Amino acid sequence: MNSFTVIALFSGACFLFYGFSCLLSNRMALEFDRFKIPQYRNLTGILQILGGLSIILGLYTISILGFMGSLGLSLLMFLGFGVRIKIKDSFVLSAPALLFGLLNAYLAYRFFLLL
C-alpha cells in the first residue's frame, strides 16, 4: 500500500465519519448554528459522505470519481476555513479545515494524473 492510497483512505474515512456526524450529531447542529449557517448542515453532511465515498471508490474503480470527490471536498474545506475566519475562530480551530483542504487538493492532483 503506497502513501497515496493511505492518504486517500484516511481522507475518505474521515469525511464519511464527519458527514454522518453532520447529519446526526447535536454537537454539529450547534456548530452550524455558531457558524450562522444552520441551513447548510444537511447539505454539507451529504456532500462529505458523497465525497468520502467517491475518493474510496475512485481508488478501486473509476479514477474520475476520486478526482471529482477530492476536488469537491477541497473546495468545501476551503470554504469552511473561510467561514471559520469570518466568525473569528482562532487559527488552531480553523487549521483542520485548511489542512483537509490542502490534503484533498493534493489527492485531486494525484487522481488527475491517473486520468
LINSULJO-V433868 format. One record per helix or strand of 3 or more residues. SS is the DSSP state (2 for helix, 1 for strand). FROM is the first residue (numbers start at 1). TO is the last residue. If there is no record, write none. Layout:
# LINSULJO-V433868
SS FROM TO
SS FROM TO
This chain:
# LINSULJO-V433868
2 3 24
2 26 34
2 38 60
2 63 86
2 91 114
